[in-house]
C-alpha cells in the first residue's frame, strides 16, 4: 500500500462506520430515470414504506458517455441499501437514483424531482460539473449531501483561488467521500517522486474540464516543490479530444519517460492507441478518472498494461470486506466493481452510522436532519473505516473534505493490481 495519507486539514473531524451487514435481500426504492416514484429493488423483503424509512436520493449518469461511473455508484449504493434493510434494524432506507446524463441542467432537474419524491439526504452527484450545480441547490435548501465522486473544491466551497480570494463560500451541508482534485494532484506528484517512477514528466490535461484542470494545477505545484522535472505541458478540450498527435509528439520530443493524465478513461484509451501507433511507450500515470479504461468498447486492453493510478479501492485486494463486496457485486451485476461503486457503498454506510450516532428518526424534516448530520460528521468523537480507506480510519474536516489513505494500482494481466503489493 502507499504510505501517503491525504490529510488536508489538521483539525480533522471523523465519523464512525461499522462493517457491512450480511444478507442480500432488501429494498431499493426508485430507479434511474424515475420521476420521483418508487419501485421495488432486487431483494425479496417487503418494500419499505415512506415515513418509516430515510429517503435517500442519488443522482448520476446511467446513460451516455459517463454511464460507467453513474451505474457503478447506483449499484454500489443498492448493495448497501439491500444489506441494511435486510438486517431489519432501526435504520431503513428507500433509495431513488436519477439519471442526469452527466449534464448540469438535467442534474438540477433530477434534484428537484427527488425533492418532490420526499428526499431527506442526497448521495451524489457522481460527476463534478453537475455536482457543483446541484450542491448550490442543496446548500440553498439546507439538504445534507454526501458525494461519492464529485471531487472539485467548488463542490464544497471555501477554498482560496490563486489571488487568495474565496470565490465560492463554504457549503456547510456538503461532504465528499472522494479525494478533492488538489489532493489527487498533490498525492500523485508525491507518489511519483517517492517511487522514482519518472525523471522527465509530461502532462496532458483537459483545459475545459474543472476536474482535470484542478488536478493539473495541484500536481504542477507539488511537482515544483518536490523537484520533479516537467518537460511538456499540453492540453485539449471537450471539442477536440479525438486527435492527440500534437500532445504526444510534444511529450515524445521532450524526452518524457512518464506522462501524467489527469483525465477520464475514454480519451486515455485514444491516447494509448495513438501513442502505440507512433511507437511512443512511456510510463502512464492517472487518477481516479482512469478507472474504467479496461471497459472501453473496441480498445486493445493490452495497451493498458503497466498503466498506474492512485485510487481508494482495489478490487483484487484480499481483505474480507473487499472480497465479500466484490463477490456480491459480481453476482448481482456480472462485473467487477470499480472505486466509484465502493465509494457509493461507503457513502450509504457512513450515512447509516451517522444517523444511528445522532439518534435520528425518519420523520425528521430534511433541514433538521441536515443540521444533525453536519454536527455528527464534524464531531471529534467519530471515525470511519470502510472499503475505500485502506484499512485505516478516515476523517472529515470542517471543510467537508475527507482524509483517507490512497493506494497505488497498476494494470497487470488485464486486471487492476495493488502497485505496492
Buried (B, 14 or more C-beta within 10 A) or exposed (E): BBEBEBBBBEEBBBBBBEEBBEBBEBBBBBBBEBEBEBEBBBBEBEBBEEEEBBBBBBBBBBBEEBBBBBBBBBBBBBBBBBBBBBBEEEBBBBBBBBBBBBBBEBBBBBBEBBBEBBBBBBBBBBBBBBBBBBBBBBBEBBBBBBBBBBBBBBBBBBBEEEEEEEEBEBBBBBBBBBBBBBBBBBBBBBBBBEBEBBEBBBBBBBEBBBBBBBBBBBBBBBBEEEEBEBBBBBBBEEEEBEEBEEBBBBBBEBEBBBBBBBBBBBBBBBBBBBBEEEEBEBBBBBBBBBBBBBBBEEBEBEBBEEBBBBBBBBBBBEEEBBEBBBEBBEEBBEBBBBBBBBBBBBBBBBBBBBBBBBEBEBEBEBBEBBBBBBEBBBBEEBBBBBBBBBEBBBBBBBBBBBBBBBBBBBBBEEEBBBBEE
